[in-house]
């Protein structure tokens, strides 16, 4: 097969017409250097950051191949739905490909459409094919895009030239192209945060672009705090991509030189919403070090067809969850009190996840390709992406243990500097294994880290790992005072720690905690709450009934039937908080203290 050698000396091109983005359709034309003979082209399947075979192959339409001006027939592989076989005719040295991508649903990395009337988010993996056996690093791609008239864009890709709405980017490896999404819209703002960092914002309205001075300063603080934490940057420049839309949103996805953040339409103008999403930018930014630069060996694949192994996602995502919350507080995107309230909520929910009795955390991580899109129903028993929140608890325990072992002279910051720091420079990938993590921890503070970590991620247990909270001088308690995040959220009402269920704005039960009063009564996810104690259901009616500390008569709609249930609970309202235990110094205060100079 001479094709990989030919590709190494030439460039694949992709030309995208996004002028119909508001219809959620992209048109693409590709030119692929080839040699005569059988060729298998692949559509990206296993996507970095998604950790699963999430390439939206179902949205690929209008596929046609031509060579020397004549149509070439193609055949999908009968086993691998992402592979296409073609017979390149004699005398052909280039294959022309035309395809369309539908982006209104099922798009990896997002819960909704990729575009609206005013904004769009383009991920290049939707519109590329490449030789199936080739390394994504070995393929050079020259990309172009035609934007809707008058739209402006943001991307980490560097522009070669722009003529009106036509943008040509400098050729890059396929790895870099797929890792560099583009956002665009007719309401756009670019804020240069410093020489290397920019914030690119697209929004549904001009008013939603209003970035306050204090919020801009907090993002600049975040940049300074990551510098203090890691001591090096593994990118040439970095773009925070921010899409503000009620239609195009519900995601955060990491990339090496950018992050794709879509927290909702009023993120910049609604303080409550910013508080709820305070960790979004810190989390995705941290991934430039933990996930993109240092990456678990099982996720460091040569291309997008090689399966990923997620057993170390409790490091990739769990440590990032810990650091993202910490950096939000250190930078001023959040507060120390919000940090504690979020930690309390996380600990309480992990304690409620009784699936830990049968499924170790490591298995939940390896099962990401099955669990990621399951939704919250039955997650307390099945377990879901618990490596995020439970990883926070585990790495808090690691941090407090380092501080104890070294008499406060060292912390997890030292591990982060050694493991994720090193020499600044352009993007590269440095894979790691479990043993590498253990060795790096031992270099900071010698201990039996392998035993501790194996116990936390490889074994079943009755309770969540709360040792870090206790070692930090705090304890998890429940009171009738709402948690900050209970008060800030509007779409979910959470009675998980009292009755044992949560429900959405449509009165539909989201999940039921195993062994809780609601579980024992027979309630299940997807039932719709109709009445409580013979009164028409509302959250106020339910809250008053729980406060009365008497068993509840609950009427639910269960498919086509109305069914009564008795929930035997008399404990009143219970919301999680952290309370000082006075048994140890307040290490949480030390952990969230700013480090920037």
C-alpha positions as CSV (number, residue, x, y, z in Angstrom):
1,X,0.0,0.0,0.0
2,X,1.7,3.2,-1.2
3,X,-1.1,5.5,-0.3
4,X,0.2,6.5,3.2
5,X,3.5,7.5,1.5
6,X,1.7,9.5,-1.1
7,X,-0.4,11.3,1.5
8,X,2.7,12.2,3.5
9,X,3.9,14.3,0.6
10,X,0.6,15.8,-0.4
11,X,-2.4,17.5,1.2
12,X,-6.0,16.5,1.6
13,X,-8.4,19.4,1.2
14,X,-11.9,20.1,2.7
15,X,-14.1,22.9,1.5
16,X,-17.2,23.6,3.6
17,X,-20.2,25.6,2.6
18,X,-21.9,26.7,5.8
19,X,-24.3,29.2,4.2
20,X,-27.2,27.0,5.1
21,X,-26.1,26.5,8.7
22,X,-29.4,27.9,10.0
23,X,-31.1,24.9,8.3
24,X,-28.6,22.7,10.2
25,X,-27.0,21.4,6.9
26,X,-23.4,21.7,6.0
27,X,-22.1,20.9,2.4
28,X,-18.6,19.7,2.0
29,X,-16.2,19.0,-0.9
30,X,-13.1,17.0,-0.3
31,X,-10.1,16.2,-2.5
32,X,-8.0,13.2,-1.4
33,X,-4.7,12.2,-3.1
34,X,-4.9,8.5,-4.1
35,X,-3.3,5.8,-6.1
36,X,-5.2,3.3,-8.3
37,X,-6.6,0.3,-6.5
38,X,-8.8,-0.6,-3.5
39,X,-9.1,2.2,-0.9
40,X,-10.9,2.3,2.4
41,X,-11.9,5.7,3.7
42,X,-13.1,6.2,7.3
43,X,-15.5,8.7,8.9
44,X,-14.2,9.7,12.4
45,X,-15.7,7.4,14.9
46,X,-13.9,7.5,18.3
47,X,-13.8,11.2,19.2
48,X,-11.3,12.7,21.7
49,X,-13.2,14.3,24.6
50,X,-16.2,12.1,24.0
51,X,-14.3,8.9,24.9
52,X,-16.6,6.8,22.8
53,X,-17.6,6.0,19.3
54,X,-19.6,9.2,19.0
55,X,-19.0,10.3,15.4
56,X,-22.5,11.1,14.1
57,X,-22.4,8.8,11.1
58,X,-26.2,8.8,10.9
59,X,-26.0,12.4,9.9
60,X,-23.7,11.8,6.9
61,X,-25.8,12.2,3.7
62,X,-25.4,12.9,0.0
63,X,-22.1,10.9,-0.3
64,X,-20.6,10.8,-3.8
65,X,-17.1,10.0,-5.2
66,X,-15.6,10.9,-8.5
67,X,-12.3,10.4,-10.2
68,X,-11.2,11.8,-13.5
69,X,-14.6,13.4,-13.8
70,X,-16.4,10.0,-13.6
71,X,-18.5,8.7,-10.7
72,X,-16.9,6.0,-8.6
73,X,-19.2,3.6,-6.7
74,X,-18.7,3.0,-3.0
75,X,-19.7,0.3,-0.6
76,X,-20.1,0.6,3.1
77,X,-18.3,-2.0,5.2
78,X,-20.8,-4.6,6.4
79,X,-19.3,-4.7,9.9
80,X,-17.8,-1.2,10.4
81,X,-20.5,1.3,9.6
82,X,-17.9,4.1,9.6
83,X,-15.8,2.6,6.7
84,X,-16.4,3.0,3.0
85,X,-14.7,1.0,0.3
86,X,-14.0,2.4,-3.2
87,X,-12.0,1.1,-6.2
88,X,-9.8,3.9,-7.5
89,X,-9.6,3.6,-11.3
90,X,-6.3,3.4,-13.2
91,X,-4.9,6.8,-14.1
92,X,-6.5,8.6,-11.1
93,X,-4.4,10.4,-8.6
94,X,-7.2,12.3,-6.8
95,X,-10.6,11.3,-5.5
96,X,-13.2,14.1,-5.2
97,X,-15.8,13.6,-2.5
98,X,-19.0,15.5,-1.9
99,X,-21.1,15.0,1.2
100,X,-23.6,16.8,3.4
101,X,-23.8,16.8,7.2
102,X,-27.1,17.2,9.0
103,X,-26.5,18.9,12.3
104,X,-29.9,19.4,14.0
105,X,-29.6,16.4,16.3
106,X,-27.4,13.5,17.3
107,X,-24.3,15.7,17.0
108,X,-21.5,14.4,19.3
109,X,-20.5,16.7,22.1
110,X,-23.8,18.5,22.3
111,X,-27.3,17.9,23.5
112,X,-29.0,19.9,20.7
113,X,-28.6,21.4,17.3
114,X,-25.3,22.8,16.0
115,X,-26.8,26.0,14.6
116,X,-29.6,28.4,14.9
117,X,-30.7,31.5,12.9
118,X,-27.8,33.5,14.5
119,X,-25.0,31.2,15.6
120,X,-23.3,27.9,14.7
121,X,-20.7,25.6,16.0
122,X,-18.7,23.6,13.4
123,X,-16.8,20.4,14.3
124,X,-14.6,19.3,11.4
125,X,-15.0,15.6,12.1
126,X,-18.6,15.9,10.7
127,X,-17.3,16.7,7.2
128,X,-14.1,14.7,6.7
129,X,-13.1,11.2,5.4
130,X,-9.6,9.9,5.5
131,X,-7.7,6.7,4.7
132,X,-8.7,4.2,7.4
133,X,-5.3,2.9,8.4
134,X,-3.5,6.2,8.4
135,X,-2.4,8.1,11.5
136,X,-4.3,11.4,11.9
137,X,-1.0,13.1,12.6
138,X,0.4,12.0,9.2
139,X,-2.4,13.5,7.1
140,X,-2.2,17.2,6.3
141,X,-5.5,19.0,5.6
142,X,-6.1,22.4,4.0
143,X,-9.5,23.6,5.2
144,X,-11.8,26.3,3.8
145,X,-15.2,27.5,4.9
146,X,-17.8,29.8,3.5
147,X,-19.7,31.5,6.2
148,X,-23.3,32.9,6.1
149,X,-23.2,36.5,4.8
150,X,-21.7,38.9,7.3
151,X,-21.0,36.4,10.0
152,X,-17.8,36.5,12.0
153,X,-16.0,33.5,13.5
154,X,-13.6,32.3,16.2
155,X,-11.3,29.3,16.1
156,X,-7.8,28.3,17.2
157,X,-7.0,27.6,13.5
158,X,-4.8,30.2,11.9
159,X,-6.1,32.0,8.9
160,X,-4.1,31.9,5.6
161,X,-6.4,34.4,4.0
162,X,-10.0,35.7,4.0
163,X,-12.0,37.2,1.2
164,X,-15.4,38.4,2.4
165,X,-17.2,35.4,3.8
166,X,-14.7,32.8,2.5
167,X,-12.0,31.8,5.0
168,X,-9.0,29.7,4.1
169,X,-7.0,28.3,7.0
170,X,-3.3,27.3,7.1
171,X,-2.8,23.6,6.4
172,X,-2.6,21.5,9.6
173,X,-2.5,17.8,10.5
174,X,-5.9,16.1,10.6
175,X,-5.4,15.8,14.4
176,X,-5.2,19.6,14.7
177,X,-8.2,20.2,12.4
178,X,-10.5,17.9,14.3
179,X,-9.2,19.4,17.6
180,X,-10.1,22.9,16.4
181,X,-13.8,23.7,16.3
182,X,-15.1,26.9,14.8
183,X,-17.9,29.1,16.1
184,X,-19.6,31.8,14.1
185,X,-22.5,34.2,14.2
186,X,-23.9,37.6,13.2
187,X,-23.5,38.7,16.8
188,X,-19.8,38.2,17.6
189,X,-17.2,39.7,20.0
190,X,-13.5,38.9,20.3
191,X,-11.8,39.9,23.6
192,X,-8.0,39.7,23.6
193,X,-7.3,38.7,27.2
194,X,-3.5,38.8,26.8
195,X,-1.0,38.1,24.0
196,X,-1.7,34.4,23.9
197,X,-5.3,34.1,25.1
198,X,-8.6,35.3,23.5
199,X,-12.3,35.0,24.3
200,X,-14.4,34.5,21.2
201,X,-18.2,35.0,21.8
202,X,-21.2,34.4,19.6
203,X,-24.7,35.0,20.8
204,X,-28.3,35.1,19.7
205,X,-28.6,38.8,20.4
206,X,-26.2,41.7,20.7
207,X,-27.2,42.3,24.3
208,X,-26.0,38.9,25.3
209,X,-22.4,39.7,24.3
210,X,-22.1,42.1,27.3
211,X,-19.0,40.9,29.1
212,X,-18.6,42.6,32.5
213,X,-15.2,44.0,33.6
214,X,-15.2,41.7,36.7
215,X,-16.0,38.6,34.6
216,X,-13.2,39.4,32.1
217,X,-10.8,40.0,35.0
218,X,-11.8,36.6,36.5
219,X,-11.0,34.8,33.2
220,X,-7.6,36.6,33.2
221,X,-7.1,35.5,36.7
222,X,-7.9,31.9,35.6
223,X,-5.1,32.2,33.0
224,X,-2.7,33.4,35.8
225,X,-3.8,30.7,38.1
226,X,-3.1,27.9,35.6
227,X,0.3,29.4,35.1
228,X,1.0,29.3,38.8
229,X,-0.4,25.7,39.1
230,X,1.2,24.0,36.1
231,X,4.2,26.2,35.4
232,X,4.1,25.6,31.6
233,X,1.7,26.0,28.7
234,X,1.5,23.3,25.9
235,X,-0.1,25.5,23.2
236,X,0.9,28.3,20.9
237,X,-2.2,30.3,21.7
238,X,-5.5,29.6,23.2
239,X,-9.1,30.5,22.4
240,X,-12.0,30.3,24.8
241,X,-14.9,29.7,22.4
242,X,-18.2,30.8,24.0
243,X,-21.6,30.1,22.3
244,X,-24.5,31.8,24.0
245,X,-27.8,30.3,22.8
246,X,-30.8,28.5,24.1
247,X,-30.9,26.4,20.9
248,X,-27.2,25.6,20.4
249,X,-25.9,24.7,23.8
250,X,-25.6,22.3,26.7
251,X,-22.0,21.3,26.3
252,X,-18.4,21.9,27.2
253,X,-15.7,20.1,25.2
254,X,-11.9,20.4,25.6
255,X,-9.4,20.9,22.9
256,X,-5.6,21.5,23.0
257,X,-5.6,25.1,21.9
258,X,-9.3,26.0,22.5
259,X,-12.4,24.9,24.4
260,X,-15.9,24.8,23.1
261,X,-18.2,26.2,25.7
262,X,-22.0,26.6,25.4
263,X,-23.5,27.4,28.8
264,X,-26.8,29.0,27.6
265,X,-28.1,32.2,26.1
266,X,-27.9,34.6,29.1
267,X,-24.7,33.3,30.7
268,X,-23.0,36.7,30.6
269,X,-25.9,38.8,31.8
270,X,-27.5,36.4,34.4
271,X,-25.5,36.1,37.7
272,X,-27.4,33.0,38.8
273,X,-26.5,31.2,35.5
274,X,-22.9,32.2,35.8
275,X,-22.7,30.8,39.3
276,X,-24.2,27.5,38.1
277,X,-21.6,27.4,35.3
278,X,-18.6,28.8,37.3
279,X,-16.5,25.7,36.7
280,X,-17.2,25.4,33.0
281,X,-14.3,27.5,31.6
282,X,-11.8,26.3,34.3
283,X,-12.7,22.6,33.7
284,X,-12.3,22.7,29.9
285,X,-9.2,24.9,30.1
286,X,-7.5,22.5,32.6
287,X,-8.0,19.8,30.0
288,X,-5.3,21.4,27.8
289,X,-2.9,20.0,30.4
290,X,-4.8,17.0,31.7
291,X,-6.4,15.2,28.8
292,X,-4.8,16.8,25.8
293,X,-1.1,17.1,26.7
294,X,-1.0,14.3,29.3
295,X,-3.4,11.7,28.2
296,X,-4.2,8.1,29.5
297,X,-2.4,5.7,27.2
298,X,-5.8,4.0,26.4
299,X,-7.1,7.3,25.0
300,X,-4.0,8.2,23.1
301,X,-5.0,6.5,19.8
302,X,-3.4,6.9,16.4
303,X,-6.6,7.8,14.6
304,X,-10.3,8.0,15.1
305,X,-11.1,4.4,14.3
306,X,-8.9,2.9,17.0
307,X,-11.1,2.1,20.1
308,X,-10.4,4.0,23.3
309,X,-10.0,2.5,26.7
310,X,-11.4,4.7,29.5
311,X,-10.2,3.0,32.7
312,X,-8.2,6.2,33.7
313,X,-11.0,8.6,33.2
314,X,-11.1,9.2,37.0
315,X,-7.7,10.9,36.3
316,X,-8.6,12.5,33.0
317,X,-12.0,13.8,34.1
318,X,-12.0,13.3,37.8
319,X,-8.8,15.2,38.5
320,X,-10.0,17.9,36.1
321,X,-13.3,18.2,38.0
322,X,-11.3,18.7,41.2
323,X,-9.0,21.3,39.6
324,X,-11.8,23.0,37.8
325,X,-13.7,23.7,41.0
326,X,-10.5,24.8,42.7
327,X,-9.5,27.1,39.9
328,X,-13.0,28.6,39.8
329,X,-12.6,29.7,43.4
330,X,-9.0,30.8,43.0
331,X,-9.8,32.9,40.0
332,X,-13.0,34.6,41.3
333,X,-15.3,32.9,38.8
334,X,-16.8,31.3,41.9
335,X,-16.5,31.8,45.6
336,X,-15.1,29.7,48.4
337,X,-18.6,29.3,49.8
338,X,-19.9,28.1,46.4
339,X,-17.0,25.7,46.3
340,X,-18.0,24.1,49.6
341,X,-21.7,24.0,48.6
342,X,-20.8,22.3,45.3
343,X,-18.5,19.8,47.2
344,X,-21.3,19.0,49.7
345,X,-23.8,18.4,46.9
346,X,-21.3,16.2,45.1
347,X,-20.5,14.2,48.2
348,X,-24.2,13.7,49.0
349,X,-25.1,12.5,45.5
350,X,-22.2,10.1,45.4
351,X,-23.3,8.7,48.8
352,X,-26.8,8.2,47.3
353,X,-25.4,6.3,44.3
354,X,-26.0,2.8,45.6
355,X,-24.7,1.4,42.3
356,X,-21.3,1.5,44.0
357,X,-22.3,-1.7,45.8
358,X,-21.9,-3.7,42.6
359,X,-20.0,-1.5,40.1
360,X,-16.5,-0.2,40.9
361,X,-15.7,3.3,39.7
362,X,-13.2,2.0,37.2
363,X,-15.9,-0.1,35.5
364,X,-18.1,3.0,35.2
365,X,-15.1,4.7,33.4
366,X,-14.5,1.8,31.1
367,X,-18.3,1.6,30.3
368,X,-18.4,5.3,29.2
369,X,-19.4,4.3,25.7
370,X,-22.5,2.7,27.1
371,X,-23.3,5.0,29.9
372,X,-22.6,8.5,28.5
373,X,-25.9,9.0,26.7
374,X,-28.2,7.1,29.1
375,X,-29.4,10.1,30.9
376,X,-30.1,10.5,34.7
377,X,-32.9,7.8,35.0
378,X,-31.7,4.9,37.2
379,X,-28.3,6.4,37.5
380,X,-28.3,6.1,41.3
381,X,-28.4,2.3,40.8
382,X,-26.8,1.8,37.4
383,X,-24.1,4.5,38.0
384,X,-23.3,7.0,35.3
385,X,-20.3,9.3,34.6
386,X,-19.4,9.0,38.3
387,X,-15.7,9.3,37.5
388,X,-16.3,13.1,37.3
389,X,-17.8,13.9,40.7
390,X,-16.4,10.9,42.6
391,X,-13.0,11.8,41.1
392,X,-13.3,15.1,42.8
393,X,-13.7,13.4,46.1
394,X,-10.8,11.0,45.5
395,X,-8.4,13.7,44.5
396,X,-9.4,15.8,47.5
397,X,-8.3,12.9,49.6
398,X,-5.1,12.7,47.7
399,X,-4.4,16.4,48.2
400,X,-5.2,16.3,51.9
401,X,-3.0,13.2,52.3
402,X,0.0,14.9,50.6
403,X,-0.5,17.9,52.9
404,X,-0.6,15.6,56.0
405,X,2.4,13.5,54.9
406,X,4.6,16.6,54.3
407,X,3.4,18.7,57.2
408,X,1.8,21.2,54.8
409,X,5.0,21.8,52.8
410,X,3.6,20.1,49.7
411,X,0.2,19.6,48.1
412,X,-1.5,18.3,44.9
413,X,-0.2,21.6,43.3
414,X,3.3,20.1,43.4
415,X,2.1,16.9,41.7
416,X,0.3,19.0,39.0
417,X,3.4,21.1,38.3
418,X,5.6,18.0,38.0
419,X,3.2,15.8,36.0
420,X,1.5,18.4,33.7
421,X,4.2,21.1,33.6
422,X,7.6,20.6,32.1
423,X,8.6,22.7,29.0
424,X,6.2,25.1,27.4
425,X,5.8,24.7,23.6
426,X,3.4,23.7,20.9
427,X,0.8,20.9,21.3
428,X,2.1,17.4,21.9
429,X,0.7,14.3,23.6
430,X,2.5,12.6,26.5
431,X,0.6,9.4,27.4
432,X,0.6,8.0,30.9
433,X,-0.4,4.9,32.8
434,X,-1.6,4.1,36.3
435,X,1.9,3.4,37.3
436,X,3.1,6.8,36.0
437,X,0.5,8.5,38.2
438,X,1.6,6.5,41.2
439,X,5.3,7.2,40.6
440,X,4.6,11.0,40.3
441,X,2.7,11.0,43.5
442,X,5.5,9.1,45.3
443,X,8.0,11.7,44.0
444,X,6.0,14.3,45.8
445,X,5.2,12.4,49.0
446,X,6.2,8.7,49.4
447,X,3.2,6.5,50.4
448,X,1.4,3.4,49.2
449,X,-0.6,5.4,46.6
450,X,-1.3,2.3,44.5
451,X,-3.1,0.7,47.4
452,X,-5.2,3.8,48.1
453,X,-6.1,4.5,44.5
454,X,-6.9,0.8,43.8
455,X,-9.2,0.8,46.8
456,X,-11.0,3.9,45.6
457,X,-11.5,3.0,42.0
458,X,-11.2,-0.8,41.7
459,X,-13.4,-2.0,44.6
460,X,-17.1,-1.9,45.4
461,X,-18.1,-0.1,48.6
462,X,-21.0,0.9,50.7
463,X,-20.2,4.6,51.0
464,X,-18.7,7.4,49.0
465,X,-15.0,8.3,49.6
466,X,-15.5,11.2,52.1
467,X,-12.1,10.9,53.7
468,X,-10.8,14.0,52.0
469,X,-13.6,16.2,53.3
470,X,-13.0,15.0,56.8
471,X,-9.2,15.4,56.6
472,X,-9.8,18.9,55.4
473,X,-11.6,19.7,58.7
474,X,-15.2,19.5,57.5
475,X,-18.0,17.1,57.6
476,X,-21.1,16.4,55.4
477,X,-24.3,17.4,57.2
478,X,-28.0,17.8,56.2
479,X,-30.3,20.6,57.2
480,X,-33.5,22.1,56.1
481,X,-31.7,25.1,54.6
482,X,-31.4,24.8,50.8
483,X,-28.0,24.2,49.3
484,X,-26.8,27.2,47.1
485,X,-27.2,25.0,44.0
486,X,-30.8,24.0,45.0
487,X,-31.7,27.7,45.1
488,X,-29.9,28.5,41.8
489,X,-31.4,25.7,39.8
490,X,-34.9,26.1,38.4
491,X,-35.4,23.1,36.2
492,X,-34.8,20.5,38.8
493,X,-36.3,20.1,42.3
494,X,-34.1,17.7,44.3
495,X,-35.6,15.7,47.2
496,X,-32.9,13.0,46.9
497,X,-31.8,13.2,50.5
498,X,-35.3,13.2,52.0
499,X,-38.0,11.5,50.0
500,X,-35.4,10.0,47.6
501,X,-36.3,11.4,44.2
502,X,-35.8,14.5,42.0
503,X,-38.2,15.8,39.4
504,X,-38.1,18.3,36.5
505,X,-40.2,21.3,35.6
506,X,-42.7,19.0,33.9
507,X,-43.3,17.1,37.3
508,X,-41.6,14.1,35.8
509,X,-39.5,12.0,38.2
510,X,-35.9,12.1,37.0
511,X,-34.4,9.4,39.3
512,X,-35.2,7.5,42.5
513,X,-32.5,6.7,45.1
514,X,-32.3,3.0,45.9
515,X,-33.5,2.1,49.4
516,X,-35.0,5.5,49.9
517,X,-38.6,6.0,51.1
518,X,-39.7,6.7,47.5
519,X,-37.9,3.5,46.3
520,X,-39.5,1.4,48.9
521,X,-42.9,2.9,48.1
522,X,-42.5,1.8,44.4
523,X,-41.9,5.0,42.6
524,X,-39.7,5.0,39.5
525,X,-38.2,7.4,37.0
526,X,-40.5,8.8,34.3
527,X,-43.6,8.8,36.5
528,X,-45.4,12.2,36.5
529,X,-46.4,13.7,39.9
530,X,-50.1,14.6,40.0
531,X,-51.1,15.1,43.6
532,X,-49.8,15.1,47.1
533,X,-52.1,14.4,50.1
534,X,-55.1,14.9,47.8
535,X,-53.9,18.3,46.6
536,X,-52.9,19.1,43.0
537,X,-49.2,18.8,42.8
538,X,-46.8,21.7,42.9
539,X,-43.4,22.1,44.5
540,X,-44.8,24.3,47.2
541,X,-47.4,21.7,48.1
542,X,-44.8,18.9,48.2
543,X,-42.4,21.1,50.3
544,X,-45.2,21.8,52.9
545,X,-46.1,18.1,53.0
546,X,-42.5,17.1,53.7
547,X,-42.2,19.9,56.4
548,X,-45.2,18.4,58.1
549,X,-43.2,15.3,58.9
550,X,-46.0,12.8,58.1
551,X,-46.2,10.0,55.5
552,X,-47.2,11.3,52.1
553,X,-50.0,10.1,49.8
554,X,-48.7,10.6,46.3
555,X,-50.7,10.2,43.1
556,X,-48.7,9.7,39.9
557,X,-49.4,9.3,36.3
558,X,-47.8,6.1,35.2
559,X,-48.1,5.9,31.4
560,X,-51.9,5.7,30.8
561,X,-52.8,5.0,34.4
562,X,-53.1,7.0,37.7
563,X,-51.6,5.2,40.6
564,X,-51.5,6.1,44.3
565,X,-48.5,5.5,46.5
566,X,-47.7,6.0,50.2
567,X,-44.2,7.4,50.9
568,X,-43.4,6.7,54.5
569,X,-41.0,9.5,55.3
570,X,-41.2,11.8,58.4
571,X,-37.7,13.3,58.4
572,X,-38.5,16.8,57.0
573,X,-36.4,18.7,54.5
574,X,-32.8,17.6,54.1
575,X,-30.2,19.5,52.0
576,X,-26.4,18.8,52.0
577,X,-23.9,21.3,53.4
578,X,-20.4,21.2,54.8
579,X,-19.8,22.0,58.5
580,X,-16.5,22.7,60.2
581,X,-15.6,19.6,62.3
582,X,-12.8,21.3,64.3
583,X,-10.9,18.0,64.2
584,X,-8.4,19.3,61.6
585,X,-7.2,22.6,60.2
586,X,-9.4,24.2,57.5
587,X,-7.6,22.8,54.4
588,X,-10.4,23.7,52.1
589,X,-9.7,27.4,52.7
590,X,-6.0,26.7,51.9
591,X,-6.9,24.7,48.8
592,X,-9.0,27.5,47.2
593,X,-6.5,30.3,48.2
594,X,-5.3,32.2,45.0
595,X,-1.7,31.4,44.0
596,X,-1.2,34.0,41.2
597,X,1.3,36.7,41.7
